[in-house]
């Protein structure tokens, strides 16, 4: 597991009854930031893959560059 809590764990925590509004807002923020961090890390890794590895996962270099070039906040 990464340094931050996994998004599913944060969502489960957010579903706990009786959490103050501020705590819920911070949990939602943590979930979003965790998702953005995952996007950033996976796109960076995709950008570094060699052509034969891209072929193994069904990506062309052009498709990998397009995906790697997306900002972290986009799905």
Secondary structure as the mmCIF struct_conf table of DSSP 4:
data_model
#
loop_
_struct_conf.conf_type_id
_struct_conf.id
_struct_conf.beg_label_comp_id
_struct_conf.beg_label_asym_id
_struct_conf.beg_label_seq_id
_struct_conf.end_label_comp_id
_struct_conf.end_label_asym_id
_struct_conf.end_label_seq_id
BEND BEND1 UNK A 3 UNK A 4
HELX_LH_PP_P HELX_LH_PP_P1 UNK A 5 UNK A 6
HELX_RH_AL_P HELX_RH_AL_P1 UNK A 7 UNK A 14
TURN_TY1_P TURN_TY1_P1 UNK A 15 UNK A 15
BEND BEND2 UNK A 16 UNK A 16
TURN_TY1_P TURN_TY1_P2 UNK A 17 UNK A 18
HELX_RH_AL_P HELX_RH_AL_P2 UNK A 21 UNK A 48
HELX_RH_AL_P HELX_RH_AL_P3 UNK A 51 UNK A 56
TURN_TY1_P TURN_TY1_P3 UNK A 57 UNK A 58
HELX_RH_AL_P HELX_RH_AL_P4 UNK A 61 UNK A 68
TURN_TY1_P TURN_TY1_P4 UNK A 69 UNK A 69
BEND BEND3 UNK A 70 UNK A 70
TURN_TY1_P TURN_TY1_P5 UNK A 72 UNK A 73
#
